[in-house]
Amino acid sequence: MSSAVNLGSRLAEIKGAEVIKSFCYTCPWQCPTEVFVRDDKIVYHKGNPESPNNIGSRCAKGMASWHVTRDPDRLKYPMLRTNAKGEPGQFKRVSWDEAFAFIAEKLKSIADEYGPEAVALTCHHDPNTQFYRHLLGELYGSPNLYAHTSGCEQDRRSACLTLFGHVFPMHDFANSKYVMLWGMNNLGANQGLWESRALIEAQKKGCKLVVVDPNFTETAQKADEWIPIQPGTDGALALAMCHSIISERLYDADFANSYCNGFDGFRAHLHDNGYTPEWAASICGIDADTIKRLAREFATTKPAMSAIFKGSGYYTNGADAGRACYALNAICGEVDKPGNLHLKDWAPLGLPVVIPDEAKRAPAKDALHAAMGYPLAPDLPNSKLPDAVIDGNPYPVKGLLVHATNPVMSDPNRDRVLEMFKHLDLAIACELYMSETALECDIVLPETSFYEQAEIRQGMWLGPEVVLCQPVVSPVGESKAPYEITKGIAEKMGWGEYFPYEKWEDWGEIMMENVPMSLDELKSKGFWAGEIRYNRVPDGLPTPSGKIELHSSSYEDAGFNGYPEYTERSVVPDEEFPLQLTHSKLSMHCNIVTQNNPYLMEVCGENWVEINSRDAALYGIVDDSMVILESPKDQIEIKAKVVEGLVPGCVSVRHGHGFGHWAMGSTAKGRGAHSNNLMDTHTNPITGANCYNECKVRIRAA
């Protein structure tokens, strides 16, 4: 037994506690953990020392996460709305039986009048939402089962699927010699601890880190070089680098010709459109010589990696910006080799419920994203959902199940989202707290936290991996796990036979059938990790051509350019609103629920807007003072931070989706500022992503 593993045993002995292997789901990277429980309470928890994801380490968010099990502001009972939509929500406590009967009756009524496609699901990437998909998709017949990706990394996901046929590649920083990150702040968001650690260790061994970002982020501060690019111009810089690499014959000819679909056409496309470093310089604010130098460094230093996450998105030109950033890897032969973007294998996990074919109801209409005119969208264009609900365009949506997301807070144009909820016949929130969205719903269902329910899911590590979350303490109040909620609704719908499990291990055994580890072994170890494989590109990729798609026939068929092109963003500052609004995250917070954690709020209790010192002097802004940030649509009051590390003409609101709660719990309520209503509705025309940075503002002292 290793010293790290022995430490867990000794701690359990000292604390008189049981050790339960689980994982943390404060953020989507689900680090495996060891949770120490005594008398139905968490007395300690730490990272699983055997796990490759975090090697025993935790972030601050994860360490503070135990508070959710004792938070007095948690939802405890099903709550049914008692007043009209559009008024401040008033609710009464009902039993679970009443809640299930109410939902089942409404679902049947909507299906009878409008068809099952009139009901939609929008959720976070919780694996337990698969139970809702069995119920609403396979049995009920709705094609509209979506996650929250359009409010996250939809442009990145679309680019990965288009070029590589892979939904979520990993980053093999540990073996890289040159890493170029585009608006990607690993060390600030503290997600993917193993990736962040590998990046720092790679630098120690000589890897050069270049960060392209308007903001001097935490990752940029650790970089060897910061490229302070003008916001929304990443695509221009990436295309110019591709032009320089190809024109100077620095590309990997064998790889490009063998494994890149449309390479010759891409070369001509760059030339014919004049995507030169000189052309890009005036757009990006980066001189041509620097662009050429970066291109040469990237092409001649191997292994190398060009990677994006959210930063190059959030603009209406973000889809092609993502494709261009990834094209750098392709033309240099730097894909899925050690030190590259890694096209990881997925574990052979099964589904938790098996619905027989004869019981399945095929959808009668196209899914919303396709019917809306976004056939290439990897997820629902959330900003267009109000059109379907309010206007019936492209067809009516009358029912909405919102699971672990808060679109009233997280989507642009809050006014339009609030209006949407008035037009729904059935709005269900499955949540931990009475969130802003829950207040607009007809019925609110209290969900268990990840400490109180089971989850089995794909791990976010280089190799194929299964990670397990086990219930370690009793549920708060009468809260239920999604698999229990789904079963309750199904029984009222007459489909109880398809959800026969009595305990979570029953469906867990089904999921683990093809994994080379038993469920009991998984419960003991906490994870299963397979072999890391490289060099899968020659074997063929799951793209239309079987190759890396520099030219996309799917784009062309949908009426877009098959090659990535540069277009200007949709909203440009002017004399009246002279500043570009951008957003960045905070290391202490994730998504929308950490703001009710008093320990995290003690460290970081509000968000702020960053402004360059030159702009601050121009507009009379003093550091740590309250300011008014105003767009053509709305205004907010927020604290200002005067900084040097931000491109002039640009302001950056920290954690745009999280602060400024008017609902939620006593700790979160009224803290910080909510910026999303500053934005009008702008949607990426290709991917359907929310374009949070398509916003111009002005600033003044409060």
Secondary structure, 3 states (H helix, E strand, C coil): CCHHHHHHHHHHHHHCCEEEEEECCCCCCCCEEEEEEECCEEEEEEECCCCCCCCCCCCHHHHHHHHHHCCCCCCCCCEEECCCCCCCCCEEECCHHHHHHHHHHHHHHHHHHHCHHHEEEEECCCCCHHHHHHHHHHHCCCCCEECCHHHCCHHHHHHHHHHHCCCCCEECHHHCCEEEEECCCHHHHCCCHHHHHHHHHHHHCCCEEEEECCECCHHHHHCCEEECCCCCCHHHHHHHHHHHHHHCCCCCHHHHHHHEECHHHHHHHHHHCCCCHHHHHHHHCCCHHHHHHHHHHHHHCCCEEEEECCCCCCCCCHHHHHHHHHHHHHHCCCECCCCCEECCCCCCCCCCCCCCHHHCCCCCCCCHHHHCCCCCCCCCCHHHHHHHHHHCCCCCCCEEEEECCCHHHHCCCHHHHHHHHHCCCEEEEEECCCCCCHHHCCEEEEECCCCCCCEEEECCCCCCEEEEECCCCCCCCCCECHHHHHHHHHHHHCCHHHCCCCCHHHHHHHHCCCCCCCHHHHHHHCEEECCCCCCCHHHCCCCCCCCEECCCHHHHHCCCCCCCCCCCCCCCCCCCCCEEEEEECCCCCCCCCHHHCHHHHHHCCCCEEEEEHHHHHHHCCCCCCEEEEECCCCEEEEEEEEECCECCCEEEEECCCCCCCCCCCCCCCCCCCCCHHHCCCCECCCCCCECCCCCEEEEEEC
